[in-house]
């Protein structure tokens, strides 16, 4: 069995995790909520409708908007509905 070289260093506390606040999909949801339309199709460059649905659903759930906004896919088109 070979030896592994390592160092142990004491620390006071672990640093907080750094992550992005919000999402690049939030503006889509915000624009829809601000519009007067109850049903819209959503298209994003180089994004499949099912992928878009998944990402929007995650943001809707994270923002606790599941009772205001619903996302679905029909015939490979993503829809947002109030």
N, C-alpha and C positions, 0 to 999 in steps of 0.2 A: 504494500500500500504506500502511495507517495504522499509526501507532506505538502500541505497547502500553506502558502505565506499569507498572513492576514494581520490586520490591526484592529483593535477595539478602542473606541474613543467615547468617553462619557459625554452625554448631552443633558440639558435640563428638561427639554420637551421636544416632541416631534413638531415639525413645521406644519402649518395648515396646508391642506391640499389646494393647489391652484388650478382652477378650471374656469372655463369661459362662462360668463353670466349671460343668460339668454341664448338665443339661437338665431342662425341666419334665416330660419323659417318663421320667426315671430313677426316680421313685417307683413308676411302674407296673411296671417291671422288677424293682425291689427287692421290692415286695410279692409279686410272683409267685414270685421265688426263695425268699422266706421261707415261702411257703405250702406245704402238703403236696400240692397238686394238681399233676398232670402236664399237664393240658390245661385252658385257660380261654378264654372269650371276653372280648374287651376292647372297651369302648365308652367314648368320650370325647365330651363335649358339643360339638356343632357340628363334629365331625370325621368325615369320610368314612373308611370302613374302609381304603381303599387309601392315603389320606394317612397314617393312623395306622400302617399297616404300614411305609411308607417312613421315617417318623420313628423308630419303634421299631427298625427294622433299622439305621439309622445309629448309634443309641445302642448297640445290641448289638455292632456292629462296633467302635465307638470304645472300648468297654469290654472288648473281646476276649472276649466271651461267646458267640460263634457256635457253640461246641461244647457249650454248656449250654442255650441258649435259641434256639428257632426261632419266627419269626413268619410267619403266612400269612393269606390271605384266601380264604374260601369263601362263596359266596352273599352277598356284601357284608357279611360279619362277619369281624372280625379275631380271630385265635386266637394265643395263646402256648402253646408246648409245650416241655416239658423233654426 
